[in-house]
Amino acid sequence: MKKYKSIVLFLSSSTKIYNAIPNEIFENWDIYFSKTYNDRPLINKSLIPQLIILDTYNLGFDFLFLLKQISEIDKCPILVIDEYDQEVLINTIIKNGASSYIQLSEISQHLENKIKNLLPTNH
């Protein structure tokens, strides 16, 4: 039985953070980059992600609220990437809809484990 890779959508307005993702991650999951300029991301209804990685460092915190309003992905876990290291700010991000958080400086060391912990077990 063929095992399908989970689909992960990476939303950003810059390729800089996306390019910092270790190559091993691309081998384990189908990562799709969506460079977003407007105030609402385009979600391909035939390619619904099992996880969204949201770069609020470049897109802004309000983008998390916009994602939670899209019915096709409202139950999809969201991993937020930003530069905050204060616990109170990270807790606020989680309270406002993020499933988890990773600091920019920790991407190369911890992104793989964050993805594994957030993806549904059947993928």
C-alpha positions in Angstrom: 0.0 0.0 0.0 1.4 3.3 -1.1 1.9 5.9 1.7 1.0 9.4 0.6 2.9 12.4 1.9 1.0 15.0 3.9 0.5 18.3 2.3 1.9 21.3 4.1 1.2 24.8 2.9 3.8 27.5 3.8 2.3 31.0 3.7 4.7 34.0 3.5 5.3 37.2 1.6 9.1 36.3 1.4 11.0 33.3 0.3 13.8 34.0 2.8 12.3 31.9 5.6 11.1 29.2 3.2 14.6 28.8 1.8 15.9 28.3 5.3 13.9 25.0 5.7 16.2 22.0 5.8 16.1 19.7 2.8 15.1 16.7 4.8 11.7 18.2 5.5 11.0 18.3 1.7 11.7 14.6 1.5 9.2 13.8 4.2 6.3 16.1 3.3 4.9 17.8 0.2 5.6 21.5 1.1 3.9 24.1 -1.1 5.0 27.7 -0.9 2.4 30.4 -1.4 3.8 33.9 -1.6 1.0 36.1 -0.4 0.7 39.8 -1.1 -3.0 40.5 -0.5 -5.0 40.3 2.6 -6.4 36.8 2.0 -4.6 33.7 0.9 -5.7 31.7 -2.0 -6.5 28.1 -1.0 -6.6 25.5 -3.8 -9.7 23.5 -3.0 -8.3 20.4 -4.7 -5.1 20.6 -2.6 -6.3 21.1 1.0 -3.3 21.0 3.4 -3.1 18.9 6.5 -0.9 21.6 8.1 -0.3 25.3 7.5 3.0 27.0 8.3 2.3 30.7 8.7 5.1 33.3 8.6 3.6 36.1 10.7 7.1 37.7 10.8 6.6 38.8 7.2 2.8 38.7 6.9 1.7 40.1 10.2 -0.3 38.7 13.1 -3.7 39.6 11.5 -3.1 37.0 8.9 -3.8 34.3 11.5 -7.3 35.7 12.0 -7.9 35.6 8.3 -6.9 32.0 8.0 -9.3 31.0 10.8 -12.1 32.4 8.8 -11.6 30.2 5.7 -14.0 27.3 6.0 -12.0 24.9 3.9 -9.1 25.1 6.4 -10.7 26.2 9.7 -9.8 22.9 11.4 -6.3 22.6 9.9 -3.5 23.0 12.4 -1.4 26.2 12.0 2.2 26.5 13.0 3.2 30.1 13.4 6.8 31.3 12.7 7.9 34.6 14.1 10.8 36.1 16.2 9.0 36.4 19.6 10.7 34.8 22.5 8.5 36.2 25.3 6.2 33.5 26.7 3.2 36.0 27.1 3.4 36.8 23.3 3.7 33.1 22.3 0.7 32.2 24.6 -1.3 35.0 22.9 -0.5 33.5 19.5 -1.8 30.1 20.6 -4.9 31.6 22.2 -5.7 33.3 18.9 -5.8 30.2 16.9 -2.3 28.9 16.3 -1.8 25.2 17.1 1.9 25.8 17.8 4.7 28.3 17.5 8.4 28.2 16.4 10.9 31.0 16.7 12.7 32.0 13.5 16.1 31.0 15.0 14.9 27.5 15.8 13.6 26.5 12.3 16.6 24.3 11.3 16.7 22.5 14.7 13.0 22.1 15.6 10.8 22.4 12.5 10.7 18.7 11.7 9.5 17.8 15.2 6.9 20.5 15.2 5.5 19.3 11.9 5.4 15.6 13.2 3.6 16.7 16.3 1.0 18.7 14.5 0.1 16.4 11.6 -2.8 14.0 12.0 -1.5 10.5 12.7 -3.3 9.0 9.7 -1.1 10.9 7.2 
